[in-house]
Amino acid sequence: MRFKNVFLIFFILFFSSTAFGIQKGGVEYSIPIEYSLLNEKQINADAEQLYSKFNSSSDEKQKQILLEQMLWDYSILGEIDNENPLYFTRLGIIYDKMKKDRYAKSNFFRSQNLIPEYPYSAFSFGNFYYDRKEYRKALKEYLKAYNTGYSNHYDTLFKIGTIYKIYGDFSEAIKFYKRASIIKNTPELSSEIVKLEDLLQNNSLYNQRPRYNK
C-alpha cells in the first residue's frame, strides 16, 4: 500500500503548483502535489503500521528503512493537515531517531504550539532531552506531560522518578516510582524503591544527628 501512495504522488505532480519539500538520502526534493487528491485516512493507516513495525523491530537495518518510509508519510500528512499535532510529534520522533536534532526540535515545538497541553508531544520531547542527558529540560517536559493527561502513564512516571533519583531527590523519586509501580510493578522497581527508602532514611538520620561544638 505504501508504494501505491508513492506512485499516487507522482501521478498528480502536474495538478498543482503547491510544492512539497522533503529530504531523502541527503537530497532535497521539491514535488508539486495536490493534497486534496490524497487519502489522508489511508496514508495515516499506512504510517501507523510502519510506526508499529518500527517499535517492535530489533533489526537496525530494517528500522532505518522504516524511518525513511515514515518520514515520507508523516511529512505528507503534515501538509494535508497542518493543524494536527500528532503528525508533527511523529516527525519530531523520526528526526530524533535519525539524530537530526534541529528538525526534531522544530517539529516538537510546532506540535506544542498547536496544542500546548498535548501530553504525547511533551512526553516525546522529554525523551529527546532524556536520551541526550539534558535532564532538567527532560524533567520539564515530563512534568508537563504528567500534568496534562499522563498522570497514569507508566513511562512518564518512571522517567520522572529516575531523573529525581539522578539529582538526589530521593523523596520525589520514591513518590513517582511508587505511582509507576501501581500501574506495572516489577521486582527491579520494587528493589529500587526499597533501596531509595534506605538511602533516604540514612540521609535523614545523618542530617538529624546531634551536633557538638568543639
Summary of the structure (lengths in Angstrom):
residues: 214
radius of gyration: 22.3
end to end distance: 80.9
largest distance: 89.0
contacts: 624
relative contact order: 0.06
helix: 73%
strand: 6%
